[in-house]
Amino acid sequence: MSGRGKGGKVKGKAKSRSNRAGLQFPVGRIHRLLRKGNYAERIGEGAPVYLAVVMEYLAAEVLELAGNAARDNKKKLVSFLVTFSLPLETMKNSTSFCRGSPLP
């Protein structure tokens, strides 16, 4: 026996957790920020993936509403200013913000 080891498989190209979950938001960065932010003593492996999914969904909903409003007003740019939007108001009223963070 010549200690060549077992013929293992080639791993291939590394895939990020965002790619594995099919997301655009960075799961690794969210996990790092959750660990750094002293939110809990331990952070599970599924927590940053779930948070990235929720954040991506909310961003898509807000962008869809903003795009519809821009199209209705025949505008090409979407600005940050929101005066009143019923879906956003209902979402804001049913959400509790941790540590008293101010609304944008």
N, C-alpha and C positions, 0 to 999 in steps of 0.2 A: 504494500500500500504506500503510495506516494502522497502525502498529505495535501492533495489538491482541493479538497473540500467537495461538497456536493454541487453538482451543476445547477446553480440557481437560475431563476428567471431574471430577465432584464427588466428593470423597473419602468423604464420609459421616462417620458417627460413629466415633471411634477405638475400637479393641478392644484390650484388654490381652492380654499374652501368656498369662495364665492363662485368659482366655476363649477364645482361639484354640486352646489345648491342651485345653480342657474340664476344667480343674482348679479346685479350691477354694483350694489353697495359692498364695501370691503368688510368681509366678515373678520379677517385677521386684525384689522385696525380697530373695529368695534370691540373685539375681545380684549385687545391691549388696553383700550381706554376704560373698559369695565373693570379690569384688574387694577388699573392705576387709580381709579376714582374712589376707592374705598366704599363701594356700594354694598359689598358683602365680603365675608371672609374667603369664600370660595366661589368661583364662577364655573358652572357646568359647560360642557362642550356644545350643548344645544342652545344655550341662552343667547350667544351672539348671533347665531344663525336666525333664530326666531326674531330677535330685535331688528336684524337687517331686513327680514321679510316685511315686518310691520312698517319700518321706516320707508322702504321702497314703495309699499302700497300707498302710504299716505302721500308721499311725494308725487306718485303717479296721479292720484285723485286730485290733488291741488293743481298740478300742471294741466290736467284735463279741463278742470273748471276754468282756469285762467286762459287756456287756449280757446275754449268755447266763447268766453266773454270777449277775447280779442277778435275772434272771427266775426262775432255778431256786431261789434263796433267798427269793423273793417280796419283793424290795426294789425301791424306786422310784429310789433314788439310787445312783450308781456312785461309790465313793470311790477314792482313789489307792492305798490299801494293798493290796499284792499279797503274799501269803505264799508260795504255791507254785503255779505253773502250768506244766504239762509243755511246752506249745508255746512259752511264753516262755523256759523254761530251755533248750530245745534251740536256740532262736534266739540266746540270749545266749551259749551255749557255742561256737557256730560263728561268732561275730562278734568281730572285733578292733577295739578302740577306739583311735583315734589320740590321741597325746599323753597317754595315761594318764588320760583323763577318768573321773571317778567315776560309778558307776551310781546311778540315783536310788533 
